Amino acid sequence: MTSTSRPFLNRRLAEFGTTIFAEMSALAVRTGAINLGQGFPDTDGPEEVREAAVRALRDGRGNQYPPGPGVPELREAIAAHQHRHYGLSYDPDTEVLVTAGATEAIAAALLALVEPGDEVIAFEPYYDSYAACVAMAGGTRVPVTLRPPAEGHGPFRLDLDELRDAVTDRTRLLLINTPHNPTGTVLTRQELAAIAELAVERDLLVVTDEVYEHLVFDDAEHVPLASFPGMRERTVSISSSGKTFSFTGWKVGWITAAPALVTAVRSAKQYLTYVSAGPFQYAVAEALALPGSYFTGLRDDLRAKRDLLAAGLAEAGFGVHRPAGTYFVTTDIRPLGHGDGFAFCRALPERAGVVAIPNAVFYDHREAGAPFVRFAFCKRIPVLEEAVARLKGLAG
């Protein structure tokens, strides 16, 4: 045992313990509960994409270190995807970088672009790795809170005045997530245009997490921030294959950005994983070229699952904030007579045989998120139906 009195863990990470996902998933295993906490599908993605990975393995493609920026076939496919879906043109050789999932892309971008003392504005509630990555970079996170309407259970929305007021002379970067996890909010063209104007006016860098780009419903539309005037040269756009193609374990993500930004992010990324997922990169290249019917079918399937779970949660007594994107639905537990999401979620597996995630873990202002709980609907229909049946007992 060391004699030092200094804690082992770097002080920047002292506030980050075991993630809530690990805790709740372990609780699901122990109780036999249905796990609607962690966001991963319970079925694999397209068979032809899986077979493409098998073929790459057998053909010896990617079994050794792939090129640092990613295999050329995938970088070309990413560039083609951005042009096909959004009309954005990127050079696959200088403006695309493949990463170990979107999480590494976020970490590498923040480590590269943020220095100690820089402020990073992020919308809360936020994906939990954001805070840790800002801390590792030595930055200061500045949360701007998305809030539900005062009346009813409509979508959470951004207060643009609050965002403008949060920008100071120390602000270096805006970290934007749309479609937004965990609230399911999809920023509108008008909101994105205002964010773009602010970034240009204050000369801010922007990192956009767009991993749910193809999971948008109803009248919502995903519009990349990089497509707005003045944003192409200051935006690092991040996405991944996991959410779109249901192969979350492959951990294939990417960034698209202007050459100078890609060079900066690659400088950090090369000392994290350097390279990863060699054979899977070839498979994801084929996945990105799937016909439009695949992406439409994905949305239709998830919309039906959203509607099933949202209706069941409402029947069980939750206040339901119907998401416009992602595969999560945020609920309000106050109509059930509860106000502490942590206590509610820790008791729910024993009470109803279902696991959810307390949204407060995604907030700096924990009190703002206290009454909200997140459920994932990226599961098979019979699983969701059983979860709904179990949750109905809460309303009694």
Long-range contacts (C-beta under 8 A, 24 or more apart in sequence): 12-135, 12-136, 12-138, 13-132, 13-135, 13-136, 15-135, 16-131, 16-132, 16-135, 19-128, 20-128, 20-357, 20-358, 20-361, 21-357, 24-345, 24-355, 24-356, 24-357, 25-355, 27-346, 27-349, 27-355, 28-349, 28-355, 30-349, 31-349, 31-350, 31-353, 32-353, 33-348, 33-349, 33-352, 33-353, 33-354, 33-355, 34-353, 34-354, 34-355, 34-379, 34-383, 34-386, 34-387, 34-390, 35-355, 36-309, 36-354, 36-355, 36-356, 36-375, 36-376, 36-377, 36-379, 36-387, 37-345, 37-355, 37-356, 37-357, 37-374, 37-375, 37-376, 38-357, 38-376, 39-181, 39-243, 39-326, 39-327, 39-328, 39-376, 39-378, 40-248, 40-376, 40-378, 41-246, 41-248, 41-378, 41-379, 42-378, 42-379, 42-380, 42-383, 43-246, 43-380, 44-246, 44-247, 45-245, 45-246, 45-247, 45-287, 46-245, 46-287, 46-290, 46-294, 48-286, 49-245, 49-247, 49-283, 49-284, 49-286, 49-287, 49-290, 50-247, 50-283, 52-282, 52-283, 52-286, 52-287, 53-250, 53-279, 53-280, 53-282, 53-283, 55-282, 56-278, 56-279, 56-280, 56-282, 56-283, 57-279, 61-278, 61-279, 61-282, 62-277, 62-278, 62-279, 62-280, 62-281, 62-282, 63-278, 63-279, 64-278, 65-274, 65-275, 65-278, 66-275, 66-278, 66-281, 67-275, 68-266, 68-270, 68-274, 68-275, 69-93, 69-96, 69-97, 69-98, 69-266, 70-96, 70-97, 70-98, 70-254, 70-281, 71-98, 71-278, 71-281, 71-282, 71-285, 73-281, 73-282, 73-285, 74-98, 74-252, 74-254, 74-281, 74-282, 74-284, 74-285, 74-288, 75-254, 76-285, 77-284, 77-285, 77-286, 77-288, 77-289, 78-254, 78-256, 78-288, 79-256, 80-288, 80-289, 81-288, 82-224, 82-237, 82-256, 85-213, 86-223, 86-224, 86-227, 87-227, 88-224, 88-226, 88-227, 88-232, 88-256, 90-256, 91-259, 94-259, 94-262, 95-256, 95-257, 95-258, 95-259, 95-262, 96-254, 96-255, 96-256, 96-262, 97-254, 97-255, 97-257, 97-262, 97-265, 97-266, 97-269, 98-252, 98-253, 98-254, 98-281, 99-253, 99-254, 99-255, 99-269, 99-273, 99-276, 100-251, 100-252, 100-253, 100-272, 100-273, 100-276, 100-277, 101-240, 101-242, 101-251, 101-252, 101-253, 102-209, 102-211, 102-238, 102-239, 102-240, 102-242, 102-253, 103-129, 103-253, 104-251, 104-253, 104-269, 104-272, 104-273, 104-276, 105-238, 105-240, 105-253, 105-254, 105-255, 105-265, 105-269, 106-130, 106-133, 106-175, 106-207, 106-209, 106-238, 107-133, 107-136, 107-268, 107-272, 108-255, 108-265, 108-266, 108-268, 108-269, 108-272, 109-207, 109-236, 109-238, 109-255, 109-265, 109-268, 110-134, 110-136, 110-137, 110-139, 110-173, 110-175, 110-207, 111-136, 111-137, 111-268, 111-272, 112-264, 112-265, 112-267, 112-268, 112-269, 113-137, 113-172, 113-173, 113-205, 113-207, 113-236, 113-261, 113-264, 113-265, 114-138, 114-139, 114-172, 114-173, 115-139, 115-172, 117-170, 118-170, 118-171, 118-172, 118-173, 119-168, 119-170, 119-171, 119-172, 120-171, 120-172, 120-173, 120-174, 120-175, 121-163, 121-166, 121-167, 121-171, 121-173, 121-174, 121-175, 122-174, 122-175, 122-177, 123-158, 123-175, 123-176, 123-177, 123-180, 124-362, 124-363, 124-364, 124-365, 124-368, 124-369, 125-182, 125-183, 125-359, 125-362, 125-363, 125-369, 125-372, 126-175, 126-177, 126-362, 127-177, 127-181, 127-209, 127-362, 128-361, 128-362, 130-175, 130-177, 131-364, 134-175, 139-172, 139-173, 140-170, 141-364, 142-166, 142-171, 143-363, 143-364, 143-365, 145-363, 145-365, 145-368, 146-180, 146-183, 146-185, 147-368, 148-321, 148-332, 153-319, 153-320, 153-321, 153-322, 153-332, 154-321, 155-183, 155-184, 155-185, 155-321, 155-322, 155-323, 155-324, 156-180, 156-183, 156-184, 156-185, 156-321, 156-330, 157-185, 158-185, 158-187, 158-191, 160-191, 160-194, 160-195, 163-195, 163-198, 164-198, 167-198, 167-202, 167-204, 171-202, 171-204, 172-204, 172-205, 173-204, 173-205, 173-206, 173-207, 174-198, 174-199, 174-204, 174-205, 174-206, 174-207, 175-206, 175-207, 175-209, 176-206, 176-207, 176-208, 176-209, 176-225, 177-208, 177-209, 178-208, 178-209, 178-210, 178-222, 178-325, 179-210, 179-212, 179-213, 179-215, 179-216, 179-220, 179-222, 179-323, 179-324, 179-325, 179-326, 180-325, 180-326, 181-212, 181-326, 181-328, 182-326, 182-328, 182-330, 182-357, 182-359, 182-362, 182-374, 183-321, 183-323, 183-328, 183-330, 184-321, 184-322, 184-323, 184-324, 184-325, 184-326, 184-328, 184-329, 184-330, 185-323, 185-324, 185-325, 186-216, 186-220, 186-221, 186-222, 186-324, 186-325, 187-223, 189-221, 189-223, 192-223, 192-225, 192-228, 193-228, 195-225, 196-225, 196-228, 196-229, 196-230, 196-231, 199-230, 199-231, 199-234, 200-229, 200-230, 200-231, 200-234, 203-234, 204-234, 205-234, 205-235, 205-236, 205-261, 206-231, 206-234, 206-235, 206-236, 207-235, 207-236, 207-238, 208-235, 208-236, 208-237, 208-238, 209-238, 210-237, 210-238, 210-239, 211-238, 211-239, 211-240, 211-242, 211-243, 211-244, 211-253, 212-243, 212-325, 212-326, 212-327, 213-239, 213-244, 214-243, 214-244, 214-295, 214-298, 214-299, 215-243, 215-244, 215-298, 215-299, 215-302, 215-325, 215-326, 215-327, 216-299, 216-324, 216-325, 217-299, 217-302, 217-303, 217-306, 217-323, 217-324, 217-325, 218-303, 218-324, 220-324, 220-325, 222-325, 226-256, 226-257, 232-258, 233-258, 233-261, 234-258, 234-261, 235-261, 236-261, 236-265, 241-284, 241-287, 241-288, 243-327, 244-287, 244-295, 244-298, 245-284, 245-287, 246-378, 247-280, 247-283, 247-284, 250-277, 250-280, 250-283, 250-284, 251-276, 251-277, 251-280, 252-276, 252-277, 252-280, 252-281, 252-284, 302-327, 302-377, 302-378, 304-381, 305-377, 305-378, 305-379, 305-381, 305-384, 306-377, 308-377, 308-381, 308-384, 308-385, 308-388, 309-375, 309-377, 309-384, 309-387, 309-388, 310-377, 311-388, 312-384, 312-387, 312-388, 312-389, 312-391, 312-392, 313-375, 313-388, 313-391, 315-388, 315-392, 315-395, 316-388, 316-391, 316-392, 316-393, 316-394, 316-395, 317-394, 317-395, 318-373, 327-376, 327-377, 327-378, 328-374, 328-375, 328-376, 328-377, 329-374, 329-375, 329-377, 330-359, 330-372, 330-373, 330-374, 331-356, 331-372, 331-373, 331-374, 331-375, 332-371, 332-372, 333-371, 333-372, 333-373, 334-371, 336-394, 336-395, 338-371, 339-370, 339-371, 340-370, 340-371, 341-369, 341-370, 341-371, 341-372, 341-373, 344-373, 345-373, 351-393, 351-394, 352-390, 352-391, 352-393, 352-394, 353-390, 354-387, 354-390, 354-391
